[in-house]
Amino acid sequence: MEYFAPKSVSEALSLLERHGGQAKVIAGGTDVMVDIKYKEEPGCLVNIKAISGLSGIKENNGGLHIGPLTTIREIETSALVRDKLPVLWEAAHQFASLQIRNTATIGGNICRASPSGETLPPLLVLEAKGNLAFADKESREAFTSFFSGPGKTSLGAKGLLTGIEIPYPAAGSRGVYLKHAVRGAMDIAMVGVAVLITPDAAKNNVQDVRIGLGAVAPTPIRAAKTEALLRGKPLTPALLKQAAAMAASEASPIDDQRSSAEYRRWIVEALTRRGLAQTWKAATGKEVA
Ligand SMILES: Cc1cc2nc3c(=O)[nH]c(=O)nc-3n(C[C@H](O)[C@H](O)[C@H](O)COP(=O)(O)OP(=O)(O)OC[C@H]3O[C@@H](n4cnc5c(N)ncnc54)[C@H](O)[C@@H]3O)c2cc1C
């Protein structure tokens, strides 16, 4: 296996171009090293950790710019993320163990494109976008269209994620990320649900709501029908019950070693109900009643 440690994005891109499907990007390596040990060895590794300018968190045009090499621990310890994007902070805080959080990067979590990737439901509800670089072009794409299947993204084999742009949610919004896993720590989500809610000025109706579901479909998804059902209405107990059941019906989970599909649907319903009630109370001061 060949190994390269390019110093610039352009050098990394030409290596990916030259080695085509044989090359594998490595950042923190918490997924790649496990794959090398238990699945297959790539023809060559392109370690992007030495490229400057790809890590860090800064304010940028009414939102945050996060470099793909930023570790999950850096996100967890960022006051900016905790204050401005608590839904993403919660995902970082519940991620694996301290040891893994110190090594794993947000870019690796995104590019791995695992249906259970912890940061993905929060990024979907925040309507974040990725800066993508290829040998012949650059583009910016919303994460709502970036994932096409487990492990599959718009980057293909020759692209690099070079930045993550996250707009601040509307004033008065409240968000939450709820994770259900077999163990309390060091475990991948069996189901992850992110909710971001914005009440209207009078705090009577749901003005906007976004619901992101993880580990219950081939890619992380937005529960678009449930969101449409809720918009423009007061969050009554009957509507809450209907919305939670609808979110479960929008999921298409599988049976695997972590859970049956049926149980996952049930958890989606429970977490959606809890997430909506919790964020509504935080945003309006009102219990759902
Ligand atoms: C013990 C353990 C516990 C874990 N627990 C969790 C958990 O609770 N939640 C969770 O979501 N995940 C978990 N994971 C999975 C893993 O830690 C995360 O997916 C992590 O964010 C991957 O980041 P990384 O930097 O280590 O990526 P790497 O392993 O370096 O790369 C992951 C993938 O992304 C690609 N890649 C990385 N960066 C880029 C880039 N900038 N551009 C293009 N492609 C890129 C790589 O080629 C590879 O395909 C766990 C893993 C382990 C080993």
The ligand as an SDF file (V2000), in Angstrom:
LIG
                    3D

 53 58  0  0  0  0  0  0  0  0999 V2000
  -14.8510    2.7660   18.6770 C   0  0  0  0  0  0  0  0  0  0  0  0
  -15.5670    3.6520   17.6890 C   0  0  0  0  0  0  0  0  0  0  0  0
  -16.7100    4.3380   18.0820 C   0  0  0  0  0  0  0  0  0  0  0  0
  -17.3960    5.1580   17.1740 C   0  0  0  0  0  0  0  0  0  0  0  0
  -18.5230    5.8000   17.5970 N   0  0  0  0  0  0  0  0  0  0  0  0
  -19.1710    6.6310   16.7440 C   0  0  0  0  0  0  0  0  0  0  0  0
  -20.3270    7.3550   17.1740 C   0  0  0  0  0  0  0  0  0  0  0  0
  -20.7500    7.2990   18.3430 O   0  0  0  0  0  0  0  0  0  0  0  0
  -20.9620    8.1140   16.2610 N   0  0  0  0  0  0  0  0  0  0  0  0
  -20.5250    8.2190   14.9670 C   0  0  0  0  0  0  0  0  0  0  0  0
  -21.1480    8.9280   14.1770 O   0  0  0  0  0  0  0  0  0  0  0  0
  -19.4330    7.5520   14.5350 N   0  0  0  0  0  0  0  0  0  0  0  0
  -18.7470    6.7700   15.3920 C   0  0  0  0  0  0  0  0  0  0  0  0
  -17.6270    6.0890   14.9620 N   0  0  0  0  0  0  0  0  0  0  0  0
  -17.1890    6.2190   13.5620 C   0  0  0  0  0  0  0  0  0  0  0  0
  -16.0910    7.2820   13.3040 C   0  0  0  0  0  0  0  0  0  0  0  0
  -15.3850    7.6040   14.4920 O   0  0  0  0  0  0  0  0  0  0  0  0
  -16.6800    8.5690   12.7080 C   0  0  0  0  0  0  0  0  0  0  0  0
  -17.3510    8.3210   11.5030 O   0  0  0  0  0  0  0  0  0  0  0  0
  -15.6080    9.6710   12.4980 C   0  0  0  0  0  0  0  0  0  0  0  0
  -16.2250   10.9330   12.4570 O   0  0  0  0  0  0  0  0  0  0  0  0
  -14.7800    9.4830   11.2460 C   0  0  0  0  0  0  0  0  0  0  0  0
  -13.8530   10.5580   11.1980 O   0  0  0  0  0  0  0  0  0  0  0  0
  -12.3180   10.2810   10.8630 P   0  0  0  0  0  0  0  0  0  0  0  0
  -11.6440   11.6030   10.7760 O   0  0  0  0  0  0  0  0  0  0  0  0
  -11.7300    9.3010   11.7880 O   0  0  0  0  0  0  0  0  0  0  0  0
  -12.4900    9.6820    9.4010 O   0  0  0  0  0  0  0  0  0  0  0  0
  -11.5540    8.6690    8.5710 P   0  0  0  0  0  0  0  0  0  0  0  0
  -11.6250    7.3090    9.1240 O   0  0  0  0  0  0  0  0  0  0  0  0
  -10.2040    9.2710    8.3540 O   0  0  0  0  0  0  0  0  0  0  0  0
  -12.3770    8.7440    7.1820 O   0  0  0  0  0  0  0  0  0  0  0  0
  -13.7290    8.3440    7.0980 C   0  0  0  0  0  0  0  0  0  0  0  0
  -14.1850    8.3950    5.6330 C   0  0  0  0  0  0  0  0  0  0  0  0
  -14.2380    9.7350    5.1740 O   0  0  0  0  0  0  0  0  0  0  0  0
  -13.3360    9.9530    4.0610 C   0  0  0  0  0  0  0  0  0  0  0  0
  -12.8240   11.3090    4.3010 N   0  0  0  0  0  0  0  0  0  0  0  0
  -12.3810   11.8250    5.4750 C   0  0  0  0  0  0  0  0  0  0  0  0
  -12.1770   13.1410    5.3570 N   0  0  0  0  0  0  0  0  0  0  0  0
  -12.4670   13.4790    4.0680 C   0  0  0  0  0  0  0  0  0  0  0  0
  -12.4700   14.7070    3.3380 C   0  0  0  0  0  0  0  0  0  0  0  0
  -12.1400   15.8850    3.9010 N   0  0  0  0  0  0  0  0  0  0  0  0
  -12.8180   14.6700    2.0320 N   0  0  0  0  0  0  0  0  0  0  0  0
  -13.1740   13.4930    1.4450 C   0  0  0  0  0  0  0  0  0  0  0  0
  -13.2360   12.3120    2.0920 N   0  0  0  0  0  0  0  0  0  0  0  0
  -12.8670   12.3060    3.3850 C   0  0  0  0  0  0  0  0  0  0  0  0
  -12.3400    8.8070    4.1440 C   0  0  0  0  0  0  0  0  0  0  0  0
  -11.8050    8.4850    2.8770 O   0  0  0  0  0  0  0  0  0  0  0  0
  -13.2310    7.6860    4.6760 C   0  0  0  0  0  0  0  0  0  0  0  0
  -13.9990    7.1260    3.6330 O   0  0  0  0  0  0  0  0  0  0  0  0
  -16.9130    5.2920   15.8420 C   0  0  0  0  0  0  0  0  0  0  0  0
  -15.7380    4.6030   15.4430 C   0  0  0  0  0  0  0  0  0  0  0  0
  -15.0650    3.8120   16.3620 C   0  0  0  0  0  0  0  0  0  0  0  0
  -13.8010    3.1080   15.9190 C   0  0  0  0  0  0  0  0  0  0  0  0
  1  2  1  0
  2  3  1  0
  2 52  2  0
  3  4  2  0
  4  5  1  0
  4 50  1  0
  5  6  2  0
  6  7  1  0
  6 13  1  0
  7  8  2  0
  7  9  1  0
  9 10  1  0
 10 11  2  0
 10 12  1  0
 12 13  2  0
 13 14  1  0
 14 15  1  0
 14 50  1  0
 15 16  1  0
 16 17  1  0
 16 18  1  0
 18 19  1  0
 18 20  1  0
 20 21  1  0
 20 22  1  0
 22 23  1  0
 23 24  1  0
 24 25  2  0
 24 26  1  0
 24 27  1  0
 27 28  1  0
 28 29  2  0
 28 30  1  0
 28 31  1  0
 31 32  1  0
 32 33  1  0
 33 34  1  0
 33 48  1  0
 34 35  1  0
 35 36  1  0
 35 46  1  0
 36 37  1  0
 36 45  1  0
 37 38  2  0
 38 39  1  0
 39 40  1  0
 39 45  2  0
 40 41  1  0
 40 42  2  0
 42 43  1  0
 43 44  2  0
 44 45  1  0
 46 47  1  0
 46 48  1  0
 48 49  1  0
 50 51  2  0
 51 52  1  0
 52 53  1  0
M  END
$$$$
